[in-house]
Every structure is written in C-alpha cells, then in structure tokens.
Amino acid sequence: MAANVKIIPPREMKPDTLRVAAYCRVSSDSSDQLHSYAAQIRAYTEKIGNHEGWELVDIYADEGLTGTRMDKREDFHRMLDHCRKGRIDKILVKSISRFARNTKDCLASLRELTVLGVSVDFEENHISTETLTTELMVSVFGALAQQESVSISQNQRMSYQRRMERGEFITTKAPFGYRLKDGKNLEIAEDEAWLIRKIFGLYLCGIGTEEIAKAVTQTGVRTRDGHAEWNHVGINYILRNEKYIGDALCQKTLATDSFPFAKKRNEGEKDQYYVDGTHPAIISKDTFQRVQRLLNTRSQHLDGPYKVYPLSKKILCGVCGSTFVRKASPSGYVSWVCRKHNESAVGCPIGRIAESEIYAAFVRMYNKLRLHEGVILKPALAQLRDLNDALQRSSPAMLAVNKAIAEATEQSYKVATLQSRGLLDAAACTAKLRTIECRLTELRRERRRLLKNEDLDETMETLRQTVNIIRGGPERLEDFDEILFADLVERITAESQTQVRFRLYGGIELTEQLREARR
C-alpha cells in the first residue's frame, strides 16, 4: 500500500524590512562628480524611501572610468564587504554595464552575492538575480557590456592617434617640475624646477645617479608620488625625459587590446610621435644633449686599472659568508672564487666558479621570470600588500580615521537628503557638500599615509620597480645583459660550486644550477 505523503511547502524566510543599497558610477570629472553623486543620492533616496518595506543602507559610488578593472573600484569592494557582513539584502544598479564591463568578474560577483542571499536588480535591463534563469541573461548582457567597453576603448585610441598625428600633446599627469594648467597644458612649477636644474647640473659635474638620489633626498623634497626617498631609477628617468626641453615623445606606452586593459611599454609595436615645443622648457637642449652623451658613455664599461665588473661585490659565499673575488688566467679564463678559499683551500670548501656560468645562470633565470612573471612576482607583491594591510588595519589611528570618514560620508548623505526634501536650497547644499568633500579628501590622504608601513612600503615599491623592469625588458635574453643585471640583482649567494641563488631587488630569491665549476 502506497504511503500517504503530504507536501509541506517551505516558509518564505524574508525579513520584514529589506535593507537596500544602491551602486552607481559617477563622472570622473571633478566638476561633475559632486553634482552627479548628490543627484543619484536624491534619486535612490526617493525610490527606496517610497517603496514599502525597504530601508536605505548606503549609496556606493565609484568613478566612471573604472568599470573594466575590478581592482580599482574601492566602493564596489566596500559594498561587497558589507554584504559579506550581512548588512545588505538587495542592491539596485542602473544597468549591467554600471555593475561590471567584464563578464567574468560580473558573474563571479553575482554568484557570490547569490550565495550570501543578496539579490541584485538591474533597472534598465529589468533583471533581478532572484529569478533562477537570470544568470544566462546576465552572461549575454555582460558580454554586450564588455564589447561596449572594447568599442569605447578603440574609439578613444583612434581619437588619441589622430591628435598625436596632428602634433597635439596629450598628457594627464605632469612630470616633476611641471604642473597642469587648465587640466591639459604644462607650466613650469618653479618650486620644483630648481631641483630639475640641480639634477642635470650634478650629473654634468660627474656625480652618479645613486649619489644624486641621496643628495636630492636630503633636500626634503618629495617625489611626485609623495615618496620621501629618491632612487637612481627616478633620477635616470628625469635625465632621459625629453619633456624637460619642452618636447614630447607620444605613445611611449600602449594599452593591451584584451580585458583587463593594461598599459605596456611600446617596444616598436606602434608608431611614436616626437613633437617639438609643446610646452616651456626647464633645461636647454644643449645641456640635455650633453647629458645624453654622458649617459651613453657611462653605460659602456671602460677598461682600466680600477674597473668595476658586473659581479664585483655581488657574490657572497653561502658557506663562510665571504665575498668572491675575480680571477683571470693568462689563457683568458675568468672565474670568481671565495676570498677565504683563495687565501687557503682549508678556509672554505667552495672554489672557483666560471664567470660565464654565472652569466648563463642569470640569462636562464631572467627568461623564466619573463615567461612566468605573473606566477612568481605578482603573488609575492600581493602577499606583501596583504601583510601591510593586516598590520595597519587594526591600529587605533586607522580606526579613528575610518570612523571620521564614515561620519563625513553620513553627513553628506544627510545634506543631500535635506535638499531632496526641499529643506535646503541647491546653493547651500552644494557649498556644504564641497566642504564635506574637502574633509573627506584630507581624511583619505591621512588614511593612505597610515597605511604605509615604511619598511614594507619600500620593499613593495622596489618589487614594483623590479616587475616593471622585467615587463619592459626583452621577451627573451640570448646573452648576458649587464644593465639588466645591475637593475635586477641585489646579491648572489654561491651555495655550492654547482648552485647559486639570485636575490632580486624587492626580496625575491631564485636558485639556478651551474653546469661547470673549476677548483
């Protein structure tokens, strides 16, 4: 006899009041951003306030040009974090293209939100993730949004290309020594330009870039990125930058054609355009040309009794800790040997290592790094960044700044709400919001300062430079490159006569086997 089965439907487990947030992207133009944000606050405040059973959590907004890169959307990640903490039940977004222009990231975020029990409503597309069949539709719309971003990017590139062909100088960031006027024209900043002249003068006096960097650091003037300490890489960049003679080399870098868009050095893949007299010069062309000749001369090693070799003071013995010294035989065989072993064979067991084998090991190591840079270097940089965040996030000062930012953000929301209810006129609202925005800018600057652990920050900066050098280097080395070696390798440890360990600037260490050794 068949059992009598009664189906008991599940209860609908929904809160009486839905906690609703809105996500939007505002204009990246600072003059429009404030008005755009206030307008969207008013719109979403009214929409959510007039909907029975809804309560507004927050309005999350990112600048309009960050839709293609998830890692640049700070408020988007803040919203996701609040969802993970159970503060949000529903998110309103104008369209899928506002949520993400990368199909992969879009679906990954939506899947996570679905697991968290948070639904997303795309207003223009009339789609809600509460519908079981939505993901297929999101995939389609996400693909369209991604294609739209590619199309926009291509149109922008064509526009830039035509402007460069006409000799119109394009810049969005002023190099040290200049400031942007009217958002596009370079003008000399005399409070920095004197230092540019000093750098060129010191180099022509025979002072090297390392010593110049130390001298500039002692002046107390910070780099354009706000760093207190200057380095030889930054000095070299200044000495080779044609902008200081009033000219501009356009399209030094180019953007990749696929998602996510990224910049890379133009190694001849596309045309470059050299434009004369685009802005006022800080350095005369004669001075600049003399410096270029001197730079090129110094990059070539000159023979002499005091010659410094690429491996000089670079190799340490892994057994006794002594430095290696160079040995050259009458036959032309060049090797490096532990100083203690050189004095007495019983002092250290590690004997001579052929210079050619160390060079060959560097070439192999570089080619591996170039091929697997994303696997080796990027994770290391990410781990350092996570460690720095963990050390700083819980500090009392950081908690105080975060609290102040939250209070200022809440204040801006209240001001916009007052205007939306007709209790505050537009002029007064704009003035108050501008004051709050200035306060928020100061607080965010203070938060960035607190987030910088000096030692870790310096290590991260050095590792970033190492990554950039590798990205900008040749795809494959066939022979030893002395300049590349000097830029990348901090130290070599000879662990045995058949194995060396390269330590790169930034702390990455890689081991290579040698194929020949001689005692």
C-alpha positions in Angstrom: 0.0 0.0 0.0 1.4 3.4 -1.0 2.3 5.7 1.8 0.2 8.9 2.1 2.6 11.8 1.5 1.7 15.3 2.4 4.0 18.1 1.0 4.7 20.9 3.4 5.9 23.9 1.4 8.8 25.9 2.8 8.2 29.1 4.7 9.4 32.3 3.0 12.3 33.4 5.2 12.5 37.1 4.4 13.0 39.9 6.9 10.0 42.3 7.4 12.2 45.1 6.1 14.6 44.7 3.2 17.9 46.5 3.7 18.5 48.0 0.2 21.7 49.6 -1.2 22.4 51.2 -4.5 25.6 51.1 -6.6 26.4 53.7 -9.2 29.4 55.1 -11.1 29.7 58.9 -11.1 31.5 61.1 -13.6 35.3 61.1 -13.2 35.3 64.8 -13.9 35.7 66.5 -10.5 33.5 69.4 -11.5 30.6 67.0 -12.3 31.3 64.3 -9.7 29.8 66.2 -6.7 26.5 67.0 -8.6 26.3 63.5 -10.0 26.7 61.9 -6.6 24.1 64.2 -5.0 21.6 63.7 -7.8 21.9 59.9 -7.5 21.6 60.1 -3.7 18.4 62.0 -4.2 17.0 59.6 -6.8 17.8 56.5 -4.8 16.7 58.0 -1.5 13.3 58.8 -3.0 13.0 55.4 -4.8 13.9 53.4 -1.8 12.0 55.6 0.7 8.8 55.4 -1.3 9.0 51.6 -1.5 7.1 50.0 1.3 9.2 47.5 3.3 12.6 48.9 2.0 15.2 50.8 4.1 18.3 52.5 2.6 21.6 51.2 3.7 24.1 53.3 1.7 24.9 54.6 -1.8 28.1 53.2 -3.1 29.8 55.1 -5.9 33.0 54.7 -8.0 34.4 57.0 -10.7 33.0 56.3 -14.2 36.2 55.0 -15.8 36.9 52.1 -13.5 34.2 49.7 -14.8 36.7 47.5 -16.7 39.0 46.9 -13.7 37.6 45.3 -10.5 40.8 46.1 -8.5 40.3 49.9 -8.9 36.7 50.0 -7.7 37.1 50.8 -4.0 33.4 51.4 -3.1 32.3 48.3 -5.0 34.6 46.2 -2.8 33.3 48.1 0.3 29.8 47.2 -0.8 30.8 43.5 -1.2 32.4 43.6 2.2 29.2 44.9 3.8 27.2 42.1 2.0 29.6 39.5 3.5 28.9 41.1 6.9 25.2 40.6 6.4 24.3 44.3 6.2 22.6 44.3 2.8 19.6 42.3 1.4 19.2 43.9 -2.1 21.3 46.0 -4.4 19.9 48.4 -7.0 22.0 49.1 -10.1 21.0 51.2 -13.1 22.4 48.7 -15.7 24.7 45.7 -16.1 27.3 47.9 -17.7 27.4 50.0 -14.5 27.9 46.9 -12.4 30.7 45.4 -14.4 32.0 45.5 -18.0 33.9 42.3 -17.6 31.7 39.2 -17.9 33.9 37.0 -15.8 34.1 39.5 -12.9 30.4 40.3 -13.2 29.3 36.6 -12.9 31.8 35.9 -10.1 30.4 38.8 -8.0 26.8 37.8 -8.8 27.4 34.2 -7.8 29.0 35.3 -4.5 26.1 37.6 -3.8 23.6 34.9 -4.5 25.3 32.6 -2.1 25.2 35.4 0.5 21.5 35.8 -0.1 21.8 39.2 -1.6 19.8 39.9 -4.8 20.8 42.5 -7.5 18.2 44.4 -9.5 19.3 45.8 -12.9 16.8 48.6 -13.5 17.3 49.3 -17.2 17.6 45.6 -18.1 14.6 44.6 -16.0 16.6 41.8 -14.5 16.7 40.5 -10.9 19.0 37.8 -9.7 16.1 36.4 -7.6 15.0 34.9 -10.9 16.6 31.5 -11.3 17.2 31.8 -15.1 18.8 35.2 -14.7 22.5 34.1 -15.0 22.2 33.2 -18.6 20.7 36.7 -19.3 23.5 38.3 -17.3 26.1 36.5 -19.3 24.6 37.8 -22.5 24.3 41.4 -21.2 27.7 41.1 -19.6 29.2 40.2 -23.0 27.5 43.1 -24.6 28.8 45.4 -21.9 32.3 44.1 -22.3 32.1 44.6 -26.1 30.8 48.1 -25.4 33.9 48.8 -23.3 36.2 47.5 -26.1 34.4 49.7 -28.6 34.7 52.8 -26.3 38.4 52.0 -25.8 39.0 51.6 -29.6 37.3 55.0 -30.2 39.4 56.7 -27.6 42.6 55.2 -29.1 41.6 56.4 -32.6 40.9 59.9 -31.1 44.3 60.0 -29.4 46.0 58.7 -32.6 44.6 61.5 -34.7 45.6 64.1 -32.1 49.2 62.7 -32.0 49.4 62.7 -35.8 48.4 66.4 -35.7 51.2 67.1 -33.1 48.8 67.8 -30.3 50.5 66.9 -27.0 48.4 64.7 -24.7 49.1 64.4 -21.0 47.0 63.7 -17.9 49.8 63.9 -15.4 52.5 66.5 -15.1 56.1 65.3 -14.6 58.1 66.6 -11.6 58.9 70.2 -12.2 55.7 71.0 -14.0 52.0 71.5 -13.2 48.9 71.0 -15.3 47.2 74.3 -16.3 43.5 74.1 -17.3 43.8 70.3 -16.9 45.9 69.8 -20.1 48.8 72.3 -20.5 52.1 72.0 -18.8 53.5 75.0 -17.0 56.8 75.3 -15.0 56.5 74.8 -11.3 59.4 76.9 -10.0 59.3 75.3 -6.5 60.3 72.0 -8.2 62.1 73.2 -11.4 65.1 74.3 -9.5 65.7 70.7 -8.4 65.5 69.5 -12.0 68.2 72.0 -13.0 70.3 70.9 -10.0 70.0 67.2 -11.0 71.2 67.9 -14.6 74.0 70.1 -13.2 75.2 67.5 -10.7 75.3 64.8 -13.4 77.3 67.0 -15.7 79.8 67.6 -12.8 80.5 63.8 -12.8 78.2 62.8 -9.9 76.5 59.4 -10.4 72.8 58.8 -10.2 73.0 57.0 -6.8 74.8 59.9 -5.2 72.4 62.4 -6.8 69.4 60.5 -5.4 70.9 60.7 -1.9 71.6 64.5 -2.3 68.0 65.1 -3.6 66.6 63.0 -0.7 68.5 65.3 1.8 66.7 68.4 0.4 63.5 67.1 1.9 61.6 67.5 -1.4 59.3 64.5 -2.0 58.9 62.8 -5.4 55.7 63.4 -7.4 54.3 60.2 -5.9 54.9 61.5 -2.4 57.9 59.4 -1.5 60.5 60.9 0.8 63.4 58.9 -0.6 64.6 59.3 -4.2 66.4 56.5 -6.1 68.6 56.1 -9.1 65.7 54.9 -11.2 63.8 58.1 -10.7 66.9 60.2 -11.4 67.6 58.3 -14.6 64.0 58.8 -15.7 64.4 62.6 -15.2 67.8 62.7 -17.0 66.3 60.9 -20.1 62.9 62.7 -20.1 62.6 64.9 -23.2 59.8 66.9 -21.6 62.4 68.9 -19.7 63.5 70.6 -23.0 59.9 71.4 -23.9 59.3 68.5 -26.3 57.1 65.4 -26.1 57.5 61.8 -27.3 54.0 60.5 -27.6 52.9 56.9 -27.3 55.8 55.6 -25.2 53.2 53.2 -23.8 50.3 51.4 -25.3 47.2 49.6 -24.0 46.5 45.9 -24.5 43.6 45.0 -26.7 42.0 42.5 -24.4 40.5 42.6 -20.9 41.6 43.7 -18.4 43.1 46.7 -20.3 46.7 47.3 -19.1 49.5 49.6 -20.2 52.8 48.3 -21.5 55.9 49.9 -22.9 55.8 50.5 -26.7 58.7 48.4 -27.9 58.1 49.4 -31.6 54.7 47.7 -32.0 53.1 51.0 -32.8 54.3 54.4 -34.2 55.7 57.0 -31.8 55.4 60.8 -32.4 58.1 63.3 -31.4 56.6 66.8 -31.1 58.8 69.9 -30.7 58.0 72.8 -28.4 54.8 71.6 -26.8 55.4 73.4 -23.5 58.0 75.6 -21.7 61.5 74.1 -21.3 63.3 73.8 -17.9 66.6 72.6 -19.4 68.3 73.8 -22.6 68.7 71.4 -25.5 72.4 71.7 -25.3 72.5 70.7 -21.7 70.1 67.8 -22.4 72.2 66.5 -25.3 75.4 66.7 -23.3 73.7 64.6 -20.5 72.5 62.0 -23.1 76.0 61.6 -24.4 77.4 61.2 -20.9 74.7 58.7 -20.0 75.5 56.6 -23.1 79.2 56.8 -22.4 78.8 55.7 -18.8 76.6 52.8 -19.8 79.7 51.3 -21.5 82.3 49.9 -19.2 85.8 51.3 -19.9 88.9 49.2 -19.4 91.3 50.5 -16.7 93.1 49.5 -13.5 90.1 50.4 -11.4 87.4 48.9 -13.5 84.3 47.7 -11.7 82.9 44.4 -13.1 79.2 43.5 -13.2 79.8 40.8 -10.5 82.0 43.0 -8.2 80.8 42.8 -4.6 77.7 40.9 -5.7 78.7 37.3 -4.9 78.7 36.0 -1.3 79.8 32.6 -0.2 77.0 30.5 1.2 79.3 28.6 3.5 81.5 31.2 5.2 79.9 34.4 4.2 83.0 35.9 2.5 82.7 37.9 -0.8 84.0 36.5 -4.0 87.0 37.9 -5.9 87.7 37.9 -9.6 90.5 35.7 -11.1 91.7 35.9 -14.7 94.2 33.3 -16.1 96.6 34.1 -19.0 94.5 31.9 -21.2 91.6 34.3 -20.8 89.6 32.0 -18.4 87.7 34.3 -15.9 86.4 32.9 -12.7 85.2 34.1 -9.3 86.3 32.5 -6.0 85.6 32.7 -2.3 88.1 35.1 -0.7 88.8 32.6 2.2 89.3 29.7 -0.2 91.6 31.9 -2.3 93.7 32.5 0.8 93.7 28.9 1.9 91.9 25.9 0.5 91.1 24.7 4.0 89.5 28.0 4.9 86.4 27.3 2.7 85.5 24.3 0.5 83.9 26.5 -2.3 86.4 27.0 -5.0 86.3 28.8 -8.4 83.2 29.3 -10.4 83.4 30.3 -14.1 82.1 33.8 -14.8 80.5 32.6 -18.0 78.4 30.1 -16.0 77.1 32.8 -13.6 76.2 34.9 -16.6 74.4 31.9 -18.2 72.6 31.2 -15.0 71.3 34.8 -14.9 70.1 34.5 -18.5 68.2 31.3 -17.6 66.7 32.9 -14.5 65.6 36.1 -16.4 63.9 34.0 -19.1 62.0 32.1 -16.5 60.9 35.3 -14.8 59.9 36.9 -18.1 57.8 33.9 -19.0 56.3 33.3 -15.6 56.3 36.8 -14.2 52.6 36.6 -13.3 53.1 33.4 -11.3 56.3 34.4 -9.5 56.3 38.1 -8.9 52.7 39.2 -8.8 51.8 36.8 -5.9 54.8 38.0 -3.9 53.7 41.6 -4.3 50.1 40.7 -3.4 51.3 38.9 -0.2 53.4 41.9 0.9 50.4 44.2 0.3 48.1 41.9 2.3 50.7 41.8 5.2 50.9 45.6 5.2 47.1 45.9 5.3 46.9 43.4 8.1 49.5 45.3 10.2 47.9 48.7 9.7 44.1 48.0 9.5 43.7 47.4 13.3 45.7 50.4 14.5 43.9 53.0 16.8 44.8 55.8 14.4 43.4 53.9 11.4 40.2 53.1 13.3 39.8 56.8 14.2 40.3 57.9 10.6 37.9 55.2 9.2 35.3 56.4 11.8 35.7 60.0 10.7 35.4 59.0 7.0 32.1 57.1 7.8 30.8 60.1 9.7 31.6 62.6 6.9 30.0 60.2 4.4 26.9 60.0 6.5 26.9 63.8 6.8 27.0 64.2 3.0 24.1 61.8 2.8 22.0 63.8 5.3 22.7 67.1 3.5 21.6 65.6 0.2 18.5 64.2 1.9 17.6 67.6 3.3 17.8 69.1 -0.2 15.7 66.3 -1.7 13.0 67.1 0.8 13.1 70.8 0.0 14.6 71.8 3.4 17.9 73.1 1.9 18.4 75.1 -1.3 20.7 73.9 -4.1 23.4 76.5 -3.5 23.7 75.8 0.2 23.7 72.1 -0.5 26.5 72.4 -3.0 28.6 74.5 -0.6 28.1 72.1 2.3 28.8 69.0 0.1 32.0 70.7 -1.2 33.2 71.4 2.4 32.5 67.7 3.3 34.3 66.5 0.2 37.4 68.6 1.1 37.3 67.0 4.6 36.9 63.5 3.0 39.9 64.2 0.7 42.0 65.1 3.8 40.9 62.0 5.7 41.6 59.7 2.7 45.0 61.2 2.4 45.7 60.6 6.1 44.4 57.0 5.7 46.8 56.4 2.8 49.7 57.8 5.0 48.7 55.5 7.9 48.6 52.5 5.5 52.2 53.0 4.6 54.4 50.8 6.8 57.8 52.3 5.8 59.8 49.1 5.5 57.1 47.1 3.8 56.2 50.1 1.6 59.8 50.5 0.4 60.0 46.8 -0.3 56.8 46.9 -2.2 57.9 49.9 -4.2 61.2 48.1 -5.0 59.4 45.0 -6.1 57.1 47.0 -8.3 60.2 48.5 -10.0 61.6 45.0 -10.5 58.3 43.9 -12.1 58.3 46.9 -14.3 61.9 46.3 -15.4 61.1 42.7 -16.3 57.9 43.7 -18.2 59.8 46.4 -20.1 62.8 44.1 -20.8 63.3 41.8 -23.8 61.0 38.9 -24.2 63.9 36.5 -24.2 67.6 37.0 -23.4 70.2 35.2 -25.6 73.3 36.8 -24.0 74.2 38.4 -20.7 72.8 41.9 -20.3 75.0 44.0 -17.9 72.5 46.8 -17.4 69.6 44.5 -16.9 71.6 42.5 -14.4 72.5 45.7 -12.4 68.9 46.8 -12.3 67.5 43.4 -11.1 70.1 41.6 -9.0 70.9 42.7 -5.5 73.0 39.8 -4.4 74.2 36.3 -5.5 74.8 33.6 -2.9 77.1 30.7 -4.0 75.5 27.8 -2.1 78.0 25.3 -3.7 80.1 25.2 -6.8 77.2 23.9 -8.8 74.4 26.1 -7.4 73.8 29.8 -6.9 70.9 31.8 -5.5 69.9 35.2 -7.0 68.3 37.7 -4.7 66.4 40.4 -6.7 65.7 43.9 -5.5 62.4 43.5 -3.6 63.4 40.3 -1.8 62.5 37.6 -4.4 65.1 34.7 -4.4 65.6 32.2 -7.2 68.1 29.3 -7.4 69.9 28.2 -10.5 72.1 25.2 -11.2 75.6 25.7 -12.8 76.9 23.5 -15.5 80.6 23.9 -14.8 82.9 24.7 -11.9 86.6 24.7 -11.5 88.7 24.4 -8.4 
